[in-house]
Amino acid sequence: MPGIDPIAGAAPGADAATDGAGARVRPKDSPAAVADAARQFEALLITQLLRAARGESEEWLGAGEDPTASSAMELAEEQFAGALAAQGGMGLASLIVSGLKPR
C-alpha cells in the first residue's frame, strides 16, 4: 500500500509517537505489535526445537569441536526459524494472537 507506513499503520504526516531519534513507535498493545511478538515467540520455540533435534552431536556436519561451525549452525537455526514463523510456522502465532484479542 503506497503512502501507508506499515509499522505505524498511518499515512505519513499523521500524528504518531516517536522515539528520541524520530523513528515511529507503535503502542505495545497494538494488533501489529501483538502479532509481531507472537511471531517472535513462535520463532524462538522453533529454534529450540531445531536445537533439540540436532542434539549434542554436530558431527553430521563435520563440525565436531569447531566453535565457529557451532555458531554458524546456531545462526542458521535462528534465521530458518524466523523465516518459518514469518510464513505461518506451526500456527502458534495465530493462536496466540486470537487468544489475546479482546472479547
C-alpha positions, 0 to 999 in steps of 0.5 A: 500500500503506497503512502501507508507506513506499515509499522505505524499503520498511518499515512505519513504526516499523521500524528504518531509517537516517536522515539528520541531519534524520530523513528515511529513507535507503535503502542505495545498493545497494538494488533501489529505489535501483538502479532509481531511478538507472537511471531517472535515467540513462535520463532524462538520455540522453533529454534529450540526445537531445531536445537533439540533435534540436532542434539549434542552431536554436530558431527553430521556436519563435520563440525565436531569441536569447531566453535565457529561451525557451532555458531554458524549452525546456531545462526542458521537455526535462528534465521530458518526459524524466523523465516518459518514463523514469518510464513505461518510456522506451526500456527502458534502465532495465530493462536496466540494472537486470537487468544489475546484479542479482546472479547 
